[in-house]
Amino acid sequence: MTAQELKDRLKSFAYRTIKVYENLPKTVTAGIISKQLLRSSLSAAANYRAATRAQSKKQFLPKLNIALEEMDESSFWLEVIMDLKMLPPKKLSLLIDESVELTKILSATKNTTIKNMKNQ
């Protein structure tokens, strides 16, 4: 997967979480959880974008780490929404699957970057 393809997937994921936000019940709890989901998913996309603009692997890695942490947090909030039955599982399952896959891709990218830095 190219950096551009990953940027596009992360952005698409963030946009899809906006739809989740808009469909959640209008309760205090759902409001707090949904804002956390929005923040983390948009942050993952923004930080990966920033990482791709880095001038070196040393600058790339911190932004990549943030993107990875934020994507993992997004997965957590989606699981909370599902566990609390705030939306039907069929509306969340594909998005949860994508969050898990994106987390794995970002983690693999991090590991490869660290390995490449050690080999230089």
Steps between C-alpha positions, in 0.01 A plus 500: 500500500634841408515794738231673294269198518542489877434875527182451298384208715563690822311802370212283381490332841484839671214608274313180579533571873328834437198299382513296820513823701197636318299181561568452869229576753497854636598412857778639716687168499469451125611860448819450699583168333422626150719809542786279614450280195498801268810647660699179485402398146566843353826521693617165362445621144658841564806360675567240234474776239752702702725196527512463123625858475793432735848576375653190659407168660590658833229762444261245348491263797351729770208603277449138396489399867232760568297379200528142627393593854207704372383221269515252786298744710244527219463122509439520874223761466330302226507192722349704785221619272432141398525362856253761626268426207487865396471391136410167338805272456451483122557877482831468685654165409663606171634817657642307795662255258655791310630657821667173599654462154625860494652451845684192374625685190624795705667264747674310220611830348644603836685170541642519148612859553676410825667201336617714208636764737702236689645367174634837392 
